[in-house]
Amino acid sequence: MTQANFIMPALPDDLRAQGVFVNLEGDYTYLGDGYYRSMEAEHEGMLAFPSPQAAIDAYVVPLALSKAQAAGIPIPQWEIVNDQAVNLAPPLVAYPINPFQDEGILIADHAGMTEAFKSLTMSNKYAVVCQAMQADARIDTLRMVLGKCLKPEYADLADKLWRTFHIPLARVKIIVTEKQHLFSAIQPLKKEELTQNEKAIIKEAGLWRA
């Protein structure tokens, strides 16, 4: 299979530069307020972060996985299914592909698959992305603010995710194994949910707006 090619503009050296719009809404869901803010900025001729297309790429899990892989970011083995005929054996993490849900579910064993798939597929109406996990792996969350994370172990990964996805505020799901951190999914991190230390990152960048 040919690897997808995602063309992204380089991040500007100064995010405060004229013609640059850094969208700090934190939720860039399609047709939501944050999405429209980026769309309006593009219509005004500005370079928006994220662009509307970048937001879609980030929040649709299969697209995000492909984009991360193209950038050299480690990802788990994954597949798209629309029933319980899953080739990957539990434990695994599954994410819905539908416009009404974004939270994934950790499926520990075969016994939990029926109920999990019923919920995620909305009774087999939508597909699901399944990601393989090692038995000793765990799911962690990286809170990313302008490419920075307050967990030191994720500093390099957060910077690479920022340069790859251009999402200013994000909650990133990570599969943590003994040897590496695997990118799993990107979800909204609303500005109202930021801690004082996270707000300080934005203030330091000269972008804070009360």
Backbone as CSV, one residue per row, in Angstrom:
resi,resn,N_x,N_y,N_z,CA_x,CA_y,CA_z,C_x,C_y,C_z
1,MET,0.845,-1.198,0.000,0.000,0.000,0.000,0.887,1.256,0.000
2,THR,0.571,2.211,-0.836,1.334,3.454,-0.910,1.069,4.307,0.328
3,GLN,2.137,4.794,0.940,1.983,5.620,2.134,1.419,6.983,1.757
4,ALA,0.465,7.454,2.565,-0.165,8.749,2.302,0.859,9.868,2.421
5,ASN,0.658,10.911,1.629,1.550,12.065,1.651,0.757,13.286,2.095
6,PHE,1.115,13.833,3.258,0.421,14.999,3.798,1.336,16.210,3.661
7,ILE,0.894,17.190,2.904,1.689,18.397,2.694,1.240,19.464,3.687
8,MET,2.140,19.868,4.556,1.824,20.854,5.581,2.793,22.030,5.483
9,PRO,2.315,23.267,5.624,3.234,24.403,5.649,4.091,24.360,6.914
10,ALA,5.271,24.892,6.826,6.145,24.917,8.000,5.583,25.876,9.046
11,LEU,5.816,25.573,10.296,5.400,26.484,11.357,6.228,27.769,11.275
12,PRO,5.615,28.913,11.480,6.382,30.167,11.434,7.321,30.279,12.626
13,ASP,8.407,30.985,12.449,9.346,31.196,13.557,8.702,31.995,14.681
14,ASP,7.810,32.905,14.328,7.124,33.736,15.311,5.621,33.564,15.134
15,LEU,4.979,32.939,16.116,3.537,32.710,16.030,2.736,34.004,16.142
16,ARG,3.403,35.092,16.533,2.723,36.392,16.648,2.852,37.221,15.382
17,ALA,3.489,36.649,14.368,3.750,37.399,13.142,2.454,37.813,12.454
18,GLN,2.519,38.905,11.724,1.353,39.381,10.982,0.940,38.332,9.954
19,GLY,-0.352,38.109,9.874,-0.868,37.134,8.927,-0.946,35.721,9.478
20,VAL,-0.571,35.547,10.752,-0.641,34.238,11.397,-1.756,34.253,12.439
21,PHE,-2.608,33.251,12.401,-3.694,33.140,13.376,-3.568,31.814,14.114
22,VAL,-3.294,31.891,15.425,-3.207,30.697,16.256,-4.530,30.549,16.999
23,ASN,-5.268,29.544,16.654,-6.612,29.326,17.184,-6.507,28.601,18.526
24,LEU,-6.871,29.288,19.599,-6.738,28.729,20.937,-8.067,28.251,21.509
25,GLU,-9.028,27.972,20.641,-10.307,27.437,21.123,-10.116,26.057,21.760
26,GLY,-9.239,25.258,21.181,-8.948,23.953,21.760,-9.830,22.826,21.256
27,ASP,-11.030,23.160,20.810,-11.920,22.173,20.204,-12.144,22.605,18.764
28,TYR,-11.586,21.837,17.837,-11.636,22.190,16.418,-12.524,21.210,15.643
29,THR,-13.490,20.635,16.350,-14.402,19.667,15.740,-15.099,20.275,14.531
30,TYR,-15.259,19.474,13.496,-15.864,19.914,12.236,-17.183,20.640,12.477
31,LEU,-17.279,21.851,11.927,-18.448,22.728,11.998,-18.721,23.269,13.398
32,GLY,-17.769,23.095,14.314,-17.874,23.711,15.627,-17.302,25.115,15.607
33,ASP,-17.398,25.832,16.732,-16.928,27.217,16.803,-15.439,27.328,16.468
34,GLY,-14.625,26.424,17.026,-13.196,26.471,16.765,-12.867,26.242,15.299
35,TYR,-13.583,25.326,14.674,-13.392,25.042,13.254,-13.722,26.278,12.415
36,TYR,-14.829,26.931,12.743,-15.233,28.117,11.983,-14.257,29.271,12.174
37,ARG,-13.655,29.393,13.346,-12.673,30.457,13.567,-11.478,30.288,12.620
38,SER,-11.029,29.057,12.466,-9.927,28.812,11.536,-10.355,29.055,10.093
39,MET,-11.574,28.657,9.780,-12.081,28.865,8.422,-12.181,30.357,8.096
40,GLU,-12.671,31.135,9.043,-12.785,32.583,8.832,-11.411,33.215,8.659
41,ALA,-10.432,32.752,9.449,-9.073,33.296,9.341,-8.495,33.007,7.955
42,GLU,-8.708,31.797,7.447,-8.228,31.463,6.108,-8.901,32.324,5.048
43,HIS,-10.190,32.560,5.200,-10.923,33.393,4.240,-10.395,34.824,4.230
44,GLU,-9.833,35.248,5.358,-9.260,36.594,5.452,-7.807,36.624,4.975
45,GLY,-7.325,35.494,4.452,-5.976,35.436,3.912,-4.896,35.152,4.932
46,MET,-5.280,34.725,6.121,-4.304,34.440,7.162,-3.892,32.970,7.132
47,LEU,-2.746,32.689,7.739,-2.270,31.324,7.899,-2.781,30.832,9.239
48,ALA,-3.767,29.935,9.213,-4.440,29.499,10.439,-3.824,28.217,10.981
49,PHE,-3.683,28.180,12.295,-3.230,26.970,12.995,-4.246,26.614,14.064
50,PRO,-4.999,25.510,13.877,-4.913,24.612,12.723,-5.717,25.153,11.550
51,SER,-5.365,24.733,10.366,-6.237,24.991,9.223,-7.440,24.067,9.353
52,PRO,-8.561,24.363,8.689,-9.707,23.453,8.744,-9.344,22.028,8.322
53,GLN,-8.512,21.894,7.285,-8.119,20.557,6.840,-7.266,19.854,7.889
54,ALA,-6.363,20.596,8.530,-5.517,19.997,9.563,-6.361,19.505,10.737
55,ALA,-7.416,20.237,11.062,-8.301,19.819,12.151,-8.982,18.498,11.817
56,ILE,-9.457,18.381,10.587,-10.110,17.134,10.164,-9.105,15.981,10.204
57,ASP,-7.903,16.216,9.682,-6.873,15.175,9.685,-6.578,14.691,11.105
58,ALA,-6.606,15.610,12.055,-6.243,15.263,13.429,-7.319,14.454,14.136
59,TYR,-8.574,14.800,13.930,-9.649,14.194,14.706,-10.221,12.913,14.107
60,VAL,-9.947,12.635,12.840,-10.389,11.376,12.246,-9.256,10.374,12.467
61,VAL,-9.483,9.415,13.346,-8.398,8.558,13.828,-7.617,7.873,12.708
62,PRO,-8.243,7.261,11.697,-7.438,6.639,10.630,-6.538,7.635,9.905
63,LEU,-7.053,8.851,9.644,-6.233,9.886,9.006,-5.070,10.290,9.905
64,ALA,-5.356,10.442,11.198,-4.316,10.846,12.138,-3.222,9.790,12.236
65,LEU,-3.610,8.530,12.263,-2.621,7.458,12.313,-1.736,7.469,11.068
66,SER,-2.355,7.651,9.910,-1.596,7.683,8.657,-0.657,8.884,8.615
67,LYS,-1.135,10.007,9.112,-0.324,11.221,9.109,0.862,11.088,10.063
68,ALA,0.612,10.507,11.226,1.692,10.291,12.187,2.741,9.344,11.611
69,GLN,2.287,8.274,10.998,3.211,7.315,10.408,4.061,7.964,9.313
70,ALA,3.435,8.795,8.482,4.166,9.479,7.421,5.233,10.410,7.979
71,ALA,5.017,10.900,9.200,5.981,11.807,9.836,7.021,11.061,10.657
72,GLY,6.939,9.738,10.670,7.918,8.952,11.412,7.600,8.790,12.883
73,ILE,6.370,9.083,13.272,5.942,8.911,14.660,5.444,7.474,14.844
74,PRO,5.954,6.752,15.830,5.534,5.357,16.021,4.029,5.252,16.297
75,ILE,3.379,4.282,15.665,1.953,4.028,15.857,1.745,2.533,16.097
76,PRO,0.611,2.139,16.668,0.343,0.718,16.858,-0.151,0.071,15.566
77,GLN,-0.177,-1.232,15.540,-0.850,-1.954,14.462,-2.346,-1.658,14.580
78,TRP,-3.011,-1.400,13.444,-4.412,-1.020,13.521,-5.191,-1.509,12.311
79,GLU,-6.508,-1.521,12.454,-7.398,-1.915,11.367,-8.757,-1.261,11.572
80,ILE,-9.517,-1.144,10.483,-10.885,-0.635,10.527,-11.839,-1.799,10.344
81,VAL,-12.815,-1.903,11.223,-13.811,-2.979,11.137,-15.202,-2.385,11.347
82,ASN,-16.211,-3.081,10.888,-17.586,-2.635,11.120,-18.439,-3.721,11.784
83,ASP,-17.755,-4.741,12.296,-18.434,-5.761,13.092,-17.392,-6.322,14.051
84,GLN,-17.662,-7.465,14.635,-16.728,-8.026,15.609,-15.716,-8.977,14.984
85,ALA,-15.625,-9.014,13.665,-14.636,-9.859,12.988,-13.286,-9.155,13.002
86,VAL,-12.707,-9.047,14.189,-11.463,-8.311,14.381,-10.280,-9.262,14.270
87,ASN,-9.287,-8.886,13.472,-8.096,-9.716,13.337,-7.143,-9.552,14.518
88,LEU,-7.244,-8.394,15.201,-6.378,-8.133,16.345,-6.979,-8.752,17.599
89,ALA,-6.152,-9.388,18.384,-6.630,-10.017,19.614,-6.553,-9.029,20.775
90,PRO,-7.507,-9.083,21.696,-7.430,-8.241,22.885,-6.162,-8.577,23.686
91,PRO,-5.652,-7.609,24.453,-6.233,-6.279,24.667,-6.025,-5.363,23.461
92,LEU,-6.993,-4.481,23.263,-6.896,-3.489,22.198,-7.701,-2.258,22.590
93,VAL,-7.403,-1.165,21.926,-8.177,0.057,22.139,-8.935,0.333,20.852
94,ALA,-10.205,0.689,21.000,-11.071,0.907,19.840,-11.679,2.293,19.894
95,TYR,-11.698,2.958,18.728,-12.263,4.300,18.608,-13.394,4.281,17.582
96,PRO,-14.463,5.015,17.848,-15.567,5.075,16.888,-15.220,5.952,15.693
97,ILE,-15.775,5.629,14.541,-15.699,6.514,13.374,-17.130,6.937,13.067
98,ASN,-17.595,7.894,13.822,-18.936,8.437,13.601,-18.964,9.858,14.130
99,PRO,-19.940,10.663,13.734,-19.951,12.079,14.104,-20.445,12.365,15.513
100,PHE,-20.753,11.337,16.291,-21.379,11.551,17.591,-20.504,11.166,18.782
101,GLN,-19.383,10.491,18.538,-18.519,10.033,19.612,-17.062,10.263,19.242
102,ASP,-16.209,10.407,20.258,-14.778,10.451,19.989,-13.971,9.684,21.026
103,GLU,-14.591,9.276,22.127,-13.871,8.574,23.170,-13.648,7.111,22.790
104,GLY,-12.428,6.644,22.991,-12.119,5.253,22.739,-12.442,4.380,23.940
105,ILE,-12.412,3.092,23.718,-12.690,2.115,24.766,-11.561,1.093,24.789
106,LEU,-11.042,0.817,25.976,-10.050,-0.234,26.145,-10.787,-1.567,26.306
107,ILE,-10.523,-2.492,25.400,-11.156,-3.809,25.450,-10.113,-4.805,25.943
108,ALA,-10.317,-5.282,27.158,-9.302,-6.109,27.810,-9.317,-7.557,27.351
109,ASP,-10.503,-8.059,27.002,-10.598,-9.477,26.634,-11.776,-9.688,25.691
110,HIS,-11.927,-10.905,25.192,-12.991,-11.212,24.238,-14.381,-11.010,24.853
111,ALA,-14.493,-11.223,26.151,-15.789,-11.097,26.813,-16.342,-9.676,26.729
112,GLY,-15.458,-8.693,26.662,-15.910,-7.306,26.636,-16.163,-6.761,25.247
113,MET,-15.911,-7.536,24.215,-15.988,-7.015,22.862,-17.413,-6.745,22.391
114,THR,-18.347,-7.625,22.729,-19.714,-7.479,22.231,-20.332,-6.160,22.673
115,GLU,-20.261,-5.853,23.950,-20.858,-4.629,24.458,-20.114,-3.398,23.953
116,ALA,-18.786,-3.507,23.882,-17.987,-2.378,23.408,-18.321,-2.039,21.963
117,PHE,-18.418,-3.042,21.108,-18.702,-2.800,19.696,-20.131,-2.306,19.488
118,LYS,-21.039,-2.776,20.302,-22.420,-2.301,20.199,-22.483,-0.804,20.461
119,SER,-21.725,-0.351,21.453,-21.695,1.074,21.793,-20.958,1.887,20.737
120,LEU,-19.783,1.422,20.334,-18.946,2.188,19.406,-19.534,2.269,18.001
121,THR,-20.188,1.203,17.554,-20.746,1.183,16.197,-22.171,1.708,16.148
122,MET,-22.728,2.038,17.331,-24.134,2.435,17.427,-24.995,1.367,16.738
123,SER,-24.840,0.133,17.261,-25.571,-1.039,16.756,-25.261,-1.317,15.283
124,ASN,-23.948,-1.345,14.989,-23.444,-1.720,13.652,-23.755,-0.711,12.546
125,LYS,-23.959,0.543,12.901,-24.203,1.576,11.899,-22.894,2.205,11.409
126,TYR,-21.863,2.171,12.238,-20.613,2.840,11.902,-19.426,1.905,12.109
127,ALA,-18.303,2.272,11.510,-17.080,1.485,11.632,-16.310,1.874,12.893
128,VAL,-15.312,1.060,13.190,-14.487,1.248,14.383,-13.024,1.061,14.003
129,VAL,-12.153,1.853,14.608,-10.708,1.663,14.457,-10.205,0.885,15.665
130,CYS,-9.584,-0.249,15.417,-9.011,-1.053,16.491,-7.492,-0.952,16.449
131,GLN,-6.886,-0.788,17.627,-5.435,-0.679,17.726,-4.912,-1.743,18.682
132,ALA,-3.871,-2.432,18.273,-3.302,-3.505,19.086,-2.556,-2.941,20.289
133,MET,-2.626,-3.660,21.388,-1.878,-3.322,22.598,-1.179,-4.567,23.111
134,GLN,0.000,-4.382,23.653,0.656,-5.475,24.343,-0.026,-5.685,25.692
135,ALA,0.107,-6.874,26.222,-0.572,-7.197,27.481,-0.127,-6.280,28.623
136,ASP,1.119,-5.841,28.600,1.626,-4.998,29.681,1.600,-3.505,29.338
137,ALA,0.975,-3.146,28.214,0.918,-1.736,27.811,-0.189,-1.012,28.578
138,ARG,-0.132,0.310,28.547,-1.170,1.130,29.177,-1.460,2.335,28.304
139,ILE,-2.593,2.963,28.548,-2.973,4.180,27.833,-2.657,5.391,28.713
140,ASP,-1.990,6.368,28.153,-1.699,7.607,28.873,-2.186,8.776,28.025
141,THR,-2.285,9.937,28.644,-2.746,11.141,27.945,-1.674,12.214,27.990
142,LEU,-1.326,12.709,26.829,-0.389,13.819,26.681,-1.217,15.077,26.441
143,ARG,-1.111,16.041,27.319,-1.801,17.325,27.140,-0.818,18.281,26.471
144,MET,-1.133,18.684,25.246,-0.194,19.435,24.419,-0.658,20.878,24.245
145,VAL,0.221,21.805,24.549,-0.044,23.239,24.418,1.074,23.851,23.592
146,LEU,0.765,24.204,22.360,1.750,24.799,21.444,3.010,23.946,21.344
147,GLY,2.818,22.642,21.294,3.941,21.731,21.134,4.700,21.435,22.406
148,LYS,4.173,21.861,23.534,4.831,21.600,24.819,3.914,20.771,25.709
149,CYS,4.543,19.986,26.574,3.800,19.134,27.495,4.480,19.218,28.851
150,LEU,3.693,19.237,29.921,4.255,19.354,31.260,4.826,18.045,31.790
151,LYS,4.610,16.949,31.056,5.236,15.676,31.413,6.553,15.584,30.645
152,PRO,7.689,15.644,31.331,8.989,15.680,30.639,9.214,14.521,29.680
153,GLU,8.683,13.338,29.997,8.925,12.179,29.142,8.290,12.314,27.758
154,TYR,7.354,13.271,27.613,6.679,13.455,26.338,7.130,14.715,25.593
155,ALA,8.176,15.367,26.071,8.588,16.649,25.491,8.907,16.535,24.003
156,ASP,9.732,15.574,23.626,10.114,15.427,22.219,8.918,15.021,21.353
157,LEU,8.089,14.119,21.865,6.921,13.673,21.112,5.942,14.817,20.909
158,ALA,5.723,15.631,21.942,4.803,16.764,21.829,5.267,17.737,20.753
159,ASP,6.561,17.997,20.704,7.099,18.902,19.689,6.881,18.338,18.287
160,LYS,7.107,17.049,18.120,6.932,16.431,16.802,5.452,16.402,16.408
161,LEU,4.565,16.161,17.372,3.126,16.168,17.085,2.655,17.566,16.669
162,TRP,3.175,18.582,17.293,2.843,19.973,16.958,3.280,20.288,15.531
163,ARG,4.478,19.866,15.175,4.996,20.136,13.835,4.289,19.290,12.767
164,THR,3.732,18.179,13.185,3.039,17.293,12.252,1.584,17.679,12.064
165,PHE,0.893,17.988,13.156,-0.557,18.202,13.102,-0.982,19.671,13.182
166,HIS,-0.127,20.546,13.740,-0.453,21.977,13.858,-1.699,22.207,14.713
167,ILE,-1.886,21.406,15.748,-3.012,21.566,16.665,-2.503,22.266,17.927
168,PRO,-2.886,23.526,18.170,-2.332,24.272,19.307,-2.631,23.657,20.670
169,LEU,-3.868,23.225,20.871,-4.266,22.621,22.146,-4.832,21.241,21.846
170,ALA,-4.303,20.230,22.493,-4.762,18.872,22.186,-4.563,17.938,23.364
171,ARG,-5.456,16.988,23.442,-5.330,15.867,24.373,-4.985,14.654,23.503
172,VAL,-3.777,14.139,23.659,-3.289,13.069,22.793,-3.216,11.762,23.572
173,LYS,-3.864,10.743,23.033,-3.824,9.422,23.648,-2.576,8.685,23.176
174,ILE,-1.855,8.103,24.123,-0.600,7.420,23.854,-0.666,5.998,24.416
175,ILE,-0.260,5.020,23.607,-0.095,3.656,24.103,1.351,3.527,24.575
176,VAL,1.513,3.294,25.858,2.848,3.228,26.455,3.259,1.768,26.624
177,THR,4.330,1.397,25.958,4.887,0.057,26.115,6.218,0.166,26.852
178,GLU,6.839,-0.961,27.094,8.118,-0.950,27.801,9.192,-0.235,26.999
179,LYS,9.056,-0.265,25.661,10.119,0.261,24.808,9.803,1.587,24.137
180,GLN,8.520,1.922,23.963,8.223,3.136,23.203,6.833,3.690,23.507
181,HIS,6.630,4.909,23.019,5.338,5.576,23.104,4.710,5.558,21.712
182,LEU,3.512,4.998,21.612,2.834,4.882,20.324,1.680,5.871,20.252
183,PHE,1.666,6.679,19.209,0.553,7.612,19.002,-0.734,6.837,18.773
184,SER,-1.813,7.250,19.453,-3.086,6.545,19.340,-4.199,7.417,18.764
185,ALA,-4.394,8.624,19.291,-5.478,9.486,18.805,-5.313,10.893,19.365
186,ILE,-5.948,11.862,18.693,-5.982,13.248,19.150,-7.423,13.632,19.462
187,GLN,-7.608,14.278,20.603,-8.932,14.725,21.012,-8.848,16.179,21.482
188,PRO,-9.983,16.878,21.561,-9.969,18.286,21.964,-9.445,18.500,23.381
189,LEU,-8.809,19.633,23.581,-8.444,20.142,24.902,-8.913,21.589,24.927
190,LYS,-10.083,21.818,25.479,-10.684,23.150,25.450,-9.889,24.127,26.305
191,LYS,-9.848,25.376,25.878,-9.064,26.375,26.602,-9.553,26.538,28.033
192,GLU,-10.853,26.276,28.264,-11.402,26.386,29.617,-10.861,25.302,30.540
193,GLU,-10.276,24.254,29.976,-9.763,23.137,30.756,-8.281,23.267,31.091
194,LEU,-7.639,24.328,30.607,-6.208,24.488,30.826,-5.893,24.780,32.283
195,THR,-4.784,24.206,32.759,-4.303,24.515,34.098,-3.539,25.846,34.057
196,GLN,-3.203,26.373,35.211,-2.448,27.624,35.263,-1.076,27.459,34.610
197,ASN,-0.448,26.315,34.809,0.865,26.075,34.199,0.763,25.976,32.680
198,GLU,-0.336,25.422,32.189,-0.535,25.346,30.737,-0.836,26.722,30.156
199,LYS,-1.594,27.531,30.882,-1.838,28.901,30.430,-0.536,29.696,30.377
200,ALA,0.373,29.364,31.276,1.655,30.068,31.312,2.450,29.832,30.032
201,ILE,2.307,28.656,29.425,2.992,28.361,28.154,2.498,29.321,27.075
202,ILE,1.184,29.556,27.054,0.609,30.464,26.053,1.019,31.900,26.323
203,LYS,1.062,32.281,27.599,1.476,33.640,27.958,2.927,33.880,27.562
204,GLU,3.763,32.867,27.785,5.176,32.982,27.437,5.351,33.158,25.930
205,ALA,4.451,32.548,25.160,4.509,32.689,23.705,3.921,34.012,23.232
206,GLY,3.354,34.789,24.148,2.781,36.079,23.803,1.435,35.986,23.116
207,LEU,0.718,34.858,23.346,-0.536,34.614,22.630,-1.754,34.582,23.543
208,TRP,-1.556,34.791,24.847,-2.691,34.632,25.761,-3.720,35.740,25.557
209,ARG,-4.983,35.297,25.445,-6.102,36.247,25.372,-7.097,35.838,26.443
210,ALA,-7.369,36.706,27.367,-8.271,36.397,28.475,-9.683,36.157,27.979
